[in-house]
Amino acid sequence: MQSVKDAGSKAKVATFDLNKELVGAVQGGSIEFAVDQQPYLQGYLAVDALWLYRTNGNVSGGGTAPVLTGPAFVTKDNVDSVAEFAEKGTR
């Protein structure tokens, strides 16, 4: 974000990370979106995916019918749904 500002660029910034600082950046609009890989990388089996959904709010695929596998995009539209988990350090 600082390098975009320093360069006088209009580039949009995205990331493959998610933590409480990034939640704030997505909410504030300085990060366009984050690819949340945790549901894919740590949701080994269907039962584990369901457990992650229940205990950590992991939803992959987004939309109205989420797919409980694969990475998900975190944007301003859905960042609040993962904010409490990022604050706890589990996302």
DSSP file (Angstrom, degrees, kcal/mol; ACC not computed):
  #  RESIDUE AA STRUCTURE BP1 BP2  ACC     N-H-->O    O-->H-N    N-H-->O    O-->H-N    TCO  KAPPA ALPHA  PHI   PSI    X-CA   Y-CA   Z-CA
    1    1 A M     >        0   0    0      0, 0.0     4,-1.9     0, 0.0     5,-0.1   0.000 360.0 360.0 360.0 -44.1    0.0    0.0    0.0
    2    2 A Q  H  >  +     0   0    0      1,-0.2     4,-3.1     2,-0.2     5,-0.2   0.900 360.0  52.9 -64.9 -39.5    2.8    2.4    0.9
    3    3 A S  H  > S+     0   0    0      2,-0.2     4,-1.9     1,-0.2    -1,-0.2   0.857 107.0  52.4 -66.6 -33.5    4.7    1.6   -2.3
    4    4 A V  H  4>S+     0   0    0      2,-0.2     5,-2.4     1,-0.2     4,-0.5   0.929 113.4  44.4 -63.8 -44.6    1.6    2.3   -4.4
    5    5 A K  H ><5S+     0   0    0     -4,-1.9     3,-1.2     1,-0.2    -2,-0.2   0.929 112.4  51.2 -64.1 -46.4    1.3    5.7   -2.7
    6    6 A D  H 3<5S+     0   0    0     -4,-3.1    -1,-0.2     1,-0.3    -2,-0.2   0.835 111.1  48.8 -61.6 -33.0    5.1    6.4   -3.0
    7    7 A A  T 3<5S-     0   0    0     -4,-1.9    -1,-0.3    -5,-0.2    -2,-0.2   0.542 108.2-124.4 -83.3  -7.1    4.9    5.6   -6.7
    8    8 A G  T < 5 +     0   0    0     -3,-1.2    -3,-0.2    -4,-0.5     2,-0.1   0.811  60.1 154.8  66.6  28.3    1.9    7.9   -7.3
    9    9 A S      < -     0   0    0     -5,-2.4    -1,-0.2    -6,-0.2    -2,-0.0  -0.456  51.6-148.4 -90.1 158.9    0.1    4.8   -8.7
   10   10 A K        +     0   0    0     -2,-0.1    -1,-0.1    -3,-0.1    -5,-0.1   0.090  51.7 141.9-106.4  18.7   -3.6    4.0   -9.0
   11   11 A A        -     0   0    0     -7,-0.1     2,-0.4     1,-0.1    -2,-0.0  -0.253  49.7-129.0 -61.8 147.3   -2.9    0.3   -8.6
   12   12 A K        -     0   0    0     19,-0.0     2,-0.4    -8,-0.0    19,-0.1  -0.806  20.8-140.8 -95.9 140.8   -5.3   -1.8   -6.6
   13   13 A V        +     0   0    0     -2,-0.4    19,-3.4    17,-0.3    20,-0.6  -0.873  24.9 168.1-109.7 135.2   -3.7   -4.1   -4.0
   14   14 A A  E     -a   33   0A   0     -2,-0.4     2,-0.3    17,-0.2    20,-0.2  -0.874  12.1-161.4-134.3 168.2   -4.9   -7.6   -3.1
   15   15 A T  E     -a   34   0A   0     18,-1.5    20,-2.9    -2,-0.3    16,-0.0  -0.956  31.2-134.0-149.4 164.5   -3.3  -10.4   -1.0
   16   16 A F  S    S+     0   0    0     -2,-0.3     2,-0.3    18,-0.2    18,-0.1  -0.391  83.5  83.8-111.0  48.5   -3.1  -14.1   -0.2
   17   17 A D        -     0   0    0      2,-0.1     2,-0.3    19,-0.0    -2,-0.1  -0.935  54.4-165.0-143.9 161.8   -3.2  -13.4    3.5
   18   18 A L        +     0   0    0     -2,-0.3     2,-0.3    16,-0.1    20,-0.0  -0.858  26.7 129.9-156.7 121.7   -5.8  -12.8    6.2
   19   19 A N     >  -     0   0    0     -2,-0.3     4,-2.2    71,-0.0     5,-0.2  -0.891  69.8 -80.1-154.1-178.3   -5.3  -11.5    9.7
   20   20 A K  H  > S+     0   0    0     66,-0.7     4,-1.6    -2,-0.3    67,-0.1   0.842 127.0  52.1 -65.2 -32.2   -6.9   -8.7   11.8
   21   21 A E  H  > S+     0   0    0      1,-0.2     4,-1.8     2,-0.2    -1,-0.2   0.905 110.5  48.3 -67.6 -39.9   -4.8   -6.0   10.2
   22   22 A L  H  > S+     0   0    0      2,-0.2     4,-2.7     1,-0.2     5,-0.2   0.852 104.8  58.9 -69.7 -33.6   -5.9   -7.1    6.8
   23   23 A V  H  X S+     0   0    0     -4,-2.2     4,-2.7     1,-0.2    -1,-0.2   0.944 108.1  46.9 -56.7 -46.6   -9.5   -7.2    7.8
   24   24 A G  H  X S+     0   0    0     -4,-1.6     4,-2.3     1,-0.2    -2,-0.2   0.874 111.0  51.6 -62.1 -38.4   -9.2   -3.5    8.7
   25   25 A A  H  X>S+     0   0    0     -4,-1.8     6,-1.5     2,-0.2     5,-1.4   0.887 112.0  45.8 -67.7 -39.0   -7.5   -2.8    5.4
   26   26 A V  H ><5S+     0   0    0     -4,-2.7     3,-0.5     2,-0.2    -2,-0.2   0.928 113.9  49.1 -67.5 -44.7  -10.3   -4.5    3.4
   27   27 A Q  H 3<5S+     0   0    0     -4,-2.7    -2,-0.2    -5,-0.2    -1,-0.2   0.887 114.4  46.0 -60.4 -38.8  -12.9   -2.7    5.5
   28   28 A G  H 3<5S-     0   0    0     -4,-2.3    -1,-0.2    -5,-0.2    -2,-0.2   0.604 112.5-120.0 -81.5 -12.2  -11.1    0.6    4.9
   29   29 A G  T <<5S+     0   0    0     -4,-0.9    -3,-0.2    -3,-0.5    -4,-0.1   0.475  83.3 113.4  89.9   2.2  -10.7    0.0    1.2
   30   30 A S  S   <S+     0   0    0     -5,-1.4     2,-0.5    -6,-0.2   -17,-0.3   0.730  79.6  48.5 -80.0 -19.7   -6.9    0.1    1.1
   31   31 A I  S    S-     0   0    0     -6,-1.5    -2,-0.3     1,-0.1   -17,-0.2  -0.988  76.2-153.6-115.0 127.0   -6.8   -3.6    0.1
   32   32 A E        -     0   0    0    -19,-3.4    44,-0.4    -2,-0.5     2,-0.3   0.932  68.5 -30.0 -66.5 -48.1   -9.2   -4.5   -2.7
   33   33 A F  E     -a   14   0A   0    -20,-0.6   -18,-1.5    42,-0.1     2,-0.4  -0.979  51.4-135.3-162.6 163.8   -9.6   -8.1   -1.6
   34   34 A A  E     -aB  15  74A   0     40,-2.2    40,-3.3    -2,-0.3     2,-0.8  -0.989  17.7-134.3-125.6 137.4   -7.9  -11.0    0.1
   35   35 A V  E     - B   0  73A   0    -20,-2.9     2,-1.0    -2,-0.4    38,-0.2  -0.834  20.5-150.0 -89.0 114.6   -7.9  -14.6   -1.0
   36   36 A D  E     + B   0  72A   0     36,-3.7    36,-1.9    -2,-0.8     4,-0.3  -0.752  22.0 173.7 -90.9 100.2   -8.6  -16.7    2.1
   37   37 A Q    >>  +     0   0    0     -2,-1.0     4,-3.0    34,-0.2     3,-0.9   0.624  55.7  90.7 -82.2 -14.4   -6.8  -20.0    1.5
   38   38 A Q  H 3> S+     0   0    0      1,-0.3     4,-2.6     2,-0.2     5,-0.3   0.870  81.5  54.9 -56.4 -42.5   -7.4  -21.5    4.9
   39   39 A P  H 34 S+     0   0    0      0, 0.0     4,-0.5     0, 0.0    -1,-0.3   0.871 117.7  37.7 -59.5 -32.5  -10.7  -23.2    4.0
   40   40 A Y  H <4 S+     0   0    0     -3,-0.9    -2,-0.2    -4,-0.3     3,-0.1   0.932 121.2  41.4 -80.9 -49.2   -8.9  -25.0    1.2
   41   41 A L  H  < S+     0   0    0     -4,-3.0    -3,-0.2     1,-0.2    -1,-0.1   0.799 128.7  28.4 -72.7 -29.4   -5.5  -25.7    2.8
   42   42 A Q  S  < S+     0   0    0     -4,-2.6     2,-0.9    -5,-0.3    -1,-0.2   0.383  96.8  86.7-115.7   3.6   -6.9  -26.7    6.2
   43   43 A G        +     0   0    0     -4,-0.5     6,-0.2    -5,-0.3    -1,-0.1  -0.540  53.8 166.4 -99.4  66.7  -10.3  -28.1    5.3
   44   44 A Y        +     0   0    0     -2,-0.9     2,-0.3     4,-0.1    -1,-0.2   0.848  58.0  11.2 -55.7 -48.0   -9.0  -31.6    4.6
   45   45 A L  S  > S-     0   0    0     -3,-0.2     4,-2.7     1,-0.1     5,-0.2  -0.789  84.4 -97.3-129.7 169.8  -12.2  -33.6    4.6
   46   46 A A  H  > S+     0   0    0     -2,-0.3     4,-2.3     1,-0.2     5,-0.2   0.888 123.4  50.0 -57.0 -41.2  -15.9  -32.8    4.5
   47   47 A V  H  > S+     0   0    0      1,-0.2     4,-2.3     2,-0.2    -1,-0.2   0.914 111.4  48.5 -65.3 -41.8  -16.2  -33.3    8.3
   48   48 A D  H  > S+     0   0    0      2,-0.2     4,-2.8     1,-0.2    -2,-0.2   0.893 109.7  53.1 -64.2 -39.3  -13.3  -31.0    8.9
   49   49 A A  H  X S+     0   0    0     -4,-2.7     4,-2.2     2,-0.2    -2,-0.2   0.908 109.6  48.1 -62.1 -42.0  -14.8  -28.4    6.5
   50   50 A L  H  X S+     0   0    0     -4,-2.3     4,-2.4     2,-0.2    -1,-0.2   0.901 111.5  50.3 -65.0 -39.9  -18.1  -28.5    8.4
   51   51 A W  H  X S+     0   0    0     -4,-2.3     4,-3.0     2,-0.2     5,-0.3   0.923 110.4  49.7 -63.0 -44.3  -16.1  -28.1   11.7
   52   52 A L  H  X S+     0   0    0     -4,-2.8     4,-2.3     1,-0.2     6,-1.4   0.882 110.8  50.5 -62.2 -38.6  -14.2  -25.1   10.3
   53   53 A Y  H  X S+     0   0    0     -4,-2.2     4,-1.2     4,-0.3    -1,-0.2   0.937 115.2  42.5 -62.9 -45.9  -17.5  -23.6    9.2
   54   54 A R  H  < S+     0   0    0     -4,-2.4    -2,-0.2     1,-0.2    -1,-0.2   0.900 127.1  28.6 -69.2 -42.7  -19.1  -24.0   12.6
   55   55 A T  H  < S+     0   0    0     -4,-3.0    -3,-0.2    -5,-0.2    -2,-0.2   0.669 136.2  22.2 -96.9 -17.3  -16.1  -22.9   14.7
   56   56 A N  H  < S-     0   0    0     -4,-2.3    -3,-0.2    -5,-0.3    -2,-0.2   0.381  94.8-118.4-133.5   1.4  -14.3  -20.5   12.4
   57   57 A G     <  +     0   0    0     -4,-1.2     2,-0.3    -5,-0.4    -4,-0.3   0.688  49.5 168.9  68.7  18.1  -16.9  -19.2    9.9
   58   58 A N        +     0   0    0     -6,-1.4     2,-0.4    -9,-0.1    -1,-0.2  -0.505   3.8 168.8 -68.2 124.1  -15.0  -20.6    6.9
   59   59 A V        -     0   0    0     -2,-0.3     2,-0.3    -7,-0.0     9,-0.1  -0.976  15.1-160.4-135.3 122.1  -17.1  -20.5    3.8
   60   60 A S  B     +C   67   0B   0      7,-0.5     7,-2.1    -2,-0.4    12,-0.2  -0.776  69.6  22.0-103.8 147.1  -15.5  -21.2    0.4
   61   61 A G  S    S-     0   0    0     10,-0.7    -1,-0.1    -2,-0.3     4,-0.1  -0.016  88.4-148.1  92.2 -31.1  -16.8  -20.2   -2.9
   62   62 A G        +     0   0    0      5,-0.2     3,-0.3     1,-0.1     5,-0.1  -0.157  50.7  96.8  65.8-160.4  -19.1  -17.4   -1.5
   63   63 A G  S    S-     0   0    0      1,-0.2    -1,-0.1     3,-0.1     0, 0.0  -0.241  98.1 -51.9  73.4-163.8  -22.4  -16.5   -3.1
   64   64 A T  S    S+     0   0    0      1,-0.3    -1,-0.2     2,-0.0    -2,-0.1   0.693 135.8  40.2 -85.7 -19.1  -25.7  -17.7   -2.0
   65   65 A A  S    S-     0   0    0     -3,-0.3    -1,-0.3    -4,-0.1    -2,-0.0  -0.727  87.0-155.8-127.6  81.9  -24.8  -21.4   -2.0
   66   66 A P        -     0   0    0      0, 0.0     2,-0.6     0, 0.0    -5,-0.2  -0.189  10.2-135.0 -63.0 149.0  -21.2  -21.7   -0.7
   67   67 A V  B     -C   60   0B   0     -7,-2.1     2,-1.1     2,-0.1    -7,-0.5  -0.919  12.6-141.1-100.7 123.7  -18.9  -24.6   -1.5
   68   68 A L  S    S+     0   0    0     -2,-0.6     2,-0.3    -9,-0.1    -7,-0.1  -0.121  78.5  61.4 -85.4  42.7  -17.2  -25.8    1.6
   69   69 A T  S    S+     0   0    0     -2,-1.1   -29,-0.2    -9,-0.1    -2,-0.1  -0.966  80.1  37.7-155.5 156.4  -13.9  -26.4   -0.2
   70   70 A G  S    S-     0   0    0     -2,-0.3    -9,-0.0   -31,-0.3   -29,-0.0  -0.001  91.9 -52.0  86.6 164.6  -11.4  -24.3   -2.1
   71   71 A P        -     0   0    0      0, 0.0   -10,-0.7     0, 0.0     2,-0.3  -0.258  52.0-148.5 -71.3 162.3  -10.2  -20.7   -1.4
   72   72 A A  E     -B   36   0A   0    -36,-1.9   -36,-3.7   -12,-0.2     2,-0.4  -0.919  12.5-120.2-129.2 155.1  -12.6  -17.8   -0.9
   73   73 A F  E     -B   35   0A   0     -2,-0.3     2,-0.6   -38,-0.2   -38,-0.2  -0.826  18.2-154.4 -95.4 133.4  -12.4  -14.1   -1.6
   74   74 A V  E     +B   34   0A   0    -40,-3.3   -40,-2.2    -2,-0.4     2,-0.2  -0.948  28.2 159.5-108.0 117.6  -12.8  -11.7    1.3
   75   75 A T    >>  -     0   0    0     -2,-0.6     4,-1.9   -42,-0.2     3,-1.0  -0.660  59.5 -85.9-126.0-179.9  -14.1   -8.3    0.1
   76   76 A K  T 34 S+     0   0    0    -44,-0.4     4,-0.3     1,-0.2   -43,-0.1   0.816 124.5  62.2 -57.9 -29.7  -15.8   -5.3    1.7
   77   77 A D  T 34 S+     0   0    0      1,-0.2    -1,-0.2     2,-0.1    -3,-0.0   0.802 122.7  14.4 -68.7 -29.8  -19.1   -7.1    1.1
   78   78 A N  T X4 S+     0   0    0     -3,-1.0     3,-1.4     2,-0.1     4,-0.4   0.369  91.5 104.7-128.6   4.7  -18.2  -10.1    3.4
   79   79 A V  T >X S+     0   0    0     -4,-1.9     3,-1.4     1,-0.3     4,-0.9   0.817  75.8  63.6 -61.7 -31.6  -15.2   -9.1    5.5
   80   80 A D  H 3> S+     0   0    0     -4,-0.3     4,-0.5     1,-0.3    -1,-0.3   0.795  92.9  64.4 -63.7 -26.0  -17.3   -8.5    8.6
   81   81 A S  H <4 S+     0   0    0     -3,-1.4    -1,-0.3     1,-0.2    -2,-0.2   0.696 112.5  33.0 -72.2 -17.1  -18.2  -12.2    8.6
   82   82 A V  H <> S+     0   0    0     -3,-1.4     4,-2.3    -4,-0.4     3,-0.3   0.462  92.5  94.6-112.1  -4.6  -14.5  -13.2    9.2
   83   83 A A  H  X S+     0   0    0     -4,-0.9     4,-2.3     1,-0.2     5,-0.2   0.886  84.0  50.3 -58.6 -44.2  -13.4  -10.2   11.3
   84   84 A E  H  X S+     0   0    0     -4,-0.5     4,-1.5     1,-0.2    -1,-0.2   0.860 111.9  48.8 -65.5 -33.7  -14.0  -11.9   14.7
   85   85 A F  H  >>S+     0   0    0     -3,-0.3     5,-2.1     2,-0.2     6,-0.9   0.876 111.1  49.3 -73.7 -37.3  -12.0  -14.9   13.7
   86   86 A A  H ><5S+     0   0    0     -4,-2.3   -66,-0.7     4,-0.2     3,-0.6   0.884 108.4  54.3 -66.3 -37.7   -9.1  -12.8   12.4
   87   87 A E  H 3<5S+     0   0    0     -4,-2.3    -2,-0.2     1,-0.2    -1,-0.2   0.880 108.3  49.2 -61.6 -38.6   -9.2  -10.9   15.7
   88   88 A K  H 3<5S-     0   0    0     -4,-1.5    -1,-0.2    -5,-0.2    -2,-0.2   0.642 115.8-118.8 -75.0 -14.4   -8.9  -14.2   17.6
   89   89 A G  T <<5S+     0   0    0     -4,-0.7    -3,-0.2    -3,-0.6    -2,-0.1   0.602  85.5 112.2  86.5  11.6   -6.0  -15.2   15.3
   90   90 A T      <       0   0    0     -5,-2.1    -4,-0.2     1,-0.1    -5,-0.1   0.560 360.0 360.0 -93.7  -8.1   -7.7  -18.3   13.9
   91   91 A R              0   0    0     -6,-0.9    -5,-0.2    -8,-0.1   -53,-0.2   0.350 360.0 360.0-118.8 360.0   -8.0  -16.8   10.4
